[in-house]
């Protein structure tokens, strides 16, 4: 039968493992959120670029500068 110090050591190791798993899960969630934000910003940037190009083309058309 295990004595108290062995039981305490076992429970401490068990708690450490659970804490490491929780930390890993939190890091995964943070990484996923960062990736989603990056993708959103890239899409938004592309949309702004397209709208800006469209506005510039419209201005060139209106001014008769476009071939």
C-alpha positions in Angstrom: 0.0 0.0 0.0 1.3 3.4 -0.9 2.2 5.8 1.9 1.1 9.4 2.1 4.1 10.9 0.3 3.6 8.6 -2.7 -0.1 9.5 -2.9 0.8 13.2 -2.6 3.4 12.8 -5.3 1.0 11.0 -7.6 -1.7 13.7 -7.1 0.8 16.5 -7.7 1.8 14.8 -11.0 -1.8 14.3 -11.9 -2.5 18.0 -11.3 0.5 19.1 -13.2 -0.6 17.0 -16.2 -4.0 18.5 -16.1 -2.6 22.1 -15.9 -0.3 21.4 -18.9 -3.2 20.1 -20.9 -5.4 23.1 -20.1 -2.5 25.5 -21.0 -2.0 23.7 -24.3 -5.7 23.9 -25.1 -5.7 27.6 -24.3 -2.7 28.1 -26.6 -4.4 26.2 -29.4 -7.5 28.4 -29.0 -5.4 31.6 -29.0 -3.5 30.4 -32.1 -6.8 29.6 -33.9 -8.2 33.0 -33.0 -5.0 34.7 -34.3 -5.2 32.8 -37.5 -8.8 33.7 -38.0 -8.1 37.4 -37.4 -5.2 37.2 -39.9 -7.4 35.7 -42.6 -10.1 38.3 -41.9 -7.7 41.1 -42.2 -6.3 39.7 -45.4 -9.8 39.4 -46.9 -10.7 42.9 -45.8 -7.5 44.3 -47.2 -8.2 42.6 -50.6 -11.7 44.1 -50.6 -10.4 47.6 -49.9 -7.8 47.2 -52.6 -10.4 46.1 -55.2 -12.8 48.9 -54.2 -9.9 51.5 -54.4 -8.9 50.2 -57.8 -12.5 50.3 -59.0 -12.9 53.9 -57.8 -9.6 54.9 -59.5 -10.8 53.3 -62.8 -14.1 55.1 -62.5 -12.4 58.4 -62.0 -10.1 57.7 -65.0 -13.2 56.9 -67.1 -14.9 60.1 -66.0 -11.9 62.2 -66.8 -11.3 60.4 -70.2 -7.9 59.2 -69.1 -8.5 55.5 -69.6 -7.8 53.8 -72.9 
